[in-house]
Amino acid sequence: MTTRLLAATAAATLIAASGAFGMDTLDANGDGLVTFDELLAAVPTATEESFVAIDKNGDGALDAEEYAAAEADGLLPVSGG
């Protein structure tokens, strides 16, 4: 329960700070993944806790499926496309 609350709080911070960034915008090197550093470059208030909550497979990067799930769950703002 505490982990879920922390994730929700961290996610609210991400959403409030990030505006309308889509995965393509955040993926600075074009490898199809968004790392914490790439997210942090666009959203300076992002925390590792929030990133870990979104990175479901724990590989240290968000793939398209994780990114879409985070959007659907309200953990990231919905991108324009």
N, C-alpha and C positions, 0 to 999 in steps of 0.2 A: 504494500500500500504506500509506504513512504517513497519507494523508488518511483512509483507511478506519479505521485504528487510532485516529486522533484522534476521528473521528466516533463510534466505538464507546465510547471512554473518556468522551466528553462525554455520550453517550446514557445510559451507566450512571449518571452523575451526575444527569441529568434524572429517570431512573426512581426512583432512590433518594430524591430530594428531593420528588417531585411527588405521591406518594400515589395516590389514585384520581380524578384529574380527567378528566372527559370533555370533548370539544370544546365542548359547550354551556356547560359551567361556565367554561371559559377564554375563550370569546368574549364579552367584557364588553359590547361595543356591539351584539351581535346581528346583525352583518352576514354571518354565515356563514363568516367567516375568523378565524384566530387570528394576530395579529401578535406580533412578538418582545416588544413592551411588555406585551401581554396575558399572554403566557406568563411573562414575568419577574415580573409582579404576583402570580402564583400560585406560581411556582417561582423564588425569589430567586437560587438557585444556577445557573440556566440561563445558558448562554453563547451568544454569537452564533455561534460555531463549530458548536455542536450544532444550533442553529436552521437555519443555512444547510445543514447536512447533510440535514435533513428537508425543507426547502423546495426540492423538486426542480425546480420551474419558475423559481425565482429571483425571484419577484415580491414577496418581502418579507412574504408571508402564507401561512399553511397553510390550504388548502381541505380539504374533507371527504375527498377522495381521498388527499391527502398525509398527513393525520392518520391515516386508516385504515391506510395503508401503513406509517407509522412505528409504529403499534401492532403490526401484523403482524410487522414486522422487529425488534420488541423495543426500539425507540428511545423509545417512550412507553408508559406503563402502559395496559393495556387498560381502557377505560371500561366502566361498567355498562350502557351502552346507547347 
